Amino acid sequence: MNQKLTVVEEEIMHHIWDMKECTVREIINRLENPDTPHSTVSSVVRILEKKGFVDHKAYGRTHLYFPIIQRDDYLLNYLENLEEDYFKGSTKQLVSFLIKEEKLNMEDLREIMSLINQSED
């Protein structure tokens, strides 16, 4: 999966991941702007389906959408692309950047080291 989602597609996808199964109407009800046209959300969901992120079950005229790409799989792919595109594929450079920008502190690093040590056991 090397597909990148637009901001709107990603927002809709988060709702689908959260609900596990949903109709377009249920997605609209969760949007910040519930006046978003049904046709707009429906179009985005169909694009997500074409991209291979969701599938649906049809019940008459109603479609129940569900994710086929899991959130963690998308996140891992997103992070790998970020690392490749901005940090020459180096996790070390990514972490160094986060430290330099004060997004990671010593306590965070201790917790990360603890997680690394636990995964080695």
Sequence and secondary structure as in RCSB ss.txt:
>XXXX:A:sequence
MNQKLTVVEEEIMHHIWDMKECTVREIINRLENPDTPHSTVSSVVRILEKKGFVDHKAYGRTHLYFPIIQRDDYL
LNYLENLEEDYFKGSTKQLVSFLIKEEKLNMEDLREIMSLINQSED
>XXXX:A:secstr
      HHHHHHHHHHHHHSSB HHHHHHHSSSTTS HHHHHHHHHHHHHTTSEEEEEETTEEEEEESS HHHHH
HHHHHHHHHHHHTT HHHHHHHHHHTTSS HHHHHHHHHHHHHHH 
